[in-house]
Amino acid sequence: MRRVILVVMDSAGIGALPDAKQFNDEGVNTFTHVFQANNGLAIPNLLKLGLGNIEGNKALGTCDHPIGAYGRMAEKSCGKDTTVGHWEMSGVITKIPFRTNPKGMPEDFIKEFVEKAGLEGVIGNVAGSGTEIMKEYGEEHLRTGYPIVYVSPVDSNFQILAHEETFGLERLYQICEVARGMLKGEREVSRVIARPFVGENKDSFNRTSNRRDYSVPPTGKTMLDVIKSAGQHVAAVGKIEDIFCKIGVTDAVHTKGNMDGVDKTLDYMKTIEDGLIFTNLVDFDMLYGHRNDFVGYGKALEELDKRIPELMAELKEEDILIFTADHGCDPTTPGCDHTREYVPVLCYGKNVKEGVELGTRSCFADLAETILEYLGLEKIGTGKSFLREIEK
């Protein structure tokens, strides 16, 4: 039986797309800039797979004999966020961008949300970095009990910050579900995000791993749907289940960080016999990219790299292990938002030819077509499979 283990290094982009200027992202390159800002990184396993051989990233250090197939993928969807990135690699291309609210949510929505969620009020309703907003409004939240609401300046979302202990985690999830139900039609945004935090004051506030994403359902059939319909497993690790609204998922587990994500992936590799194990490692984006913390980002890459041999050792004869990303979030740029970038694709397994250069793929959906073809299933038709190029 065949399996694909797909690991998404959330936000680990690998160079500006040709249209990056339209997104104010000229010259970005998350992987290379993090490498350079840290005066190099200890990521030998990613480099052995061919990471540094990918076009435009020679500064990482090339490998004379890569053990994997390597290349980069361009995003065809209109956007640069988690939802459209994951959907596209699963076969759904988003042609019409989701609504953004760069100055905060409309007042009529806020008023209705307060009423329907049974709240006395909210604070914030600003655009910016969640960590800074938490510091600015967190103490007021503790005094008043009002949740903090905010948006990304450029991404399509509505985010709610609340203290995990005083406000309550389940209450936070409940009001996020209310907001998700309201944000439809002309109001629709890609995600409502629950952002729980702990601490007693602005100097000790810290967001927890109990974040939840409430996404809109995919707008078309995904590879998850095809795999599940064929009676095979789709095991979702991390926020994958949330991104796809549980659609097409057979097994799911949430995680408490990157290394827990690797642990849970290894657990599934011991029990799931066929289909897809689909993992998102969110710390790169959530903890480091959005906080412009290139040091933390670099350490997280090194931590993942050290675990790659464990993943390889657990591979069965007909498994393929793939590393990719969903967008960029270059922490060396002045802003703190996602960046419009190519994403890497690194493939490894006993059935994968070594040293195959895949070049630049025209869209993330090439990944879905490749995975479906390898699993012997019908393709979606939005991308072009590269299975014949890599399969022995």
Secondary structure, DSSP 8 states (H G I E B T S, - for coil): --EEEEEEETT---SB-TTGGGGT-TT--HHHHHHHHTT----HHHHHHTGGGSTT-GGG---SS-SSEEEEE---SS--SHHHHHHHHTT----S-----TT---HHHHHHHHHHTT-S--EEEEES-HHHHHHHHHHHHHHH---EEEE-SSSSEEEEEEEIIIIIHHHHHHHHHHHHHH--GGG--SEEEEEEEE-SSTTT-EE-S--EEEE---SS--HHHHHHHTT--EEEETTHHHHTTTTT-SEEE--SSHHHHHHHHHHHHHH--SEEEEEEE-HIIIIIITTT-HHHHHHHHHHHHHHHHHHHHT--TTEEEEEE-SSB--TTSSS-S-B-B-EEEEEESTTB-TT-EEEEES-THHHHHHHHHHTT----SSS---HHHHB-
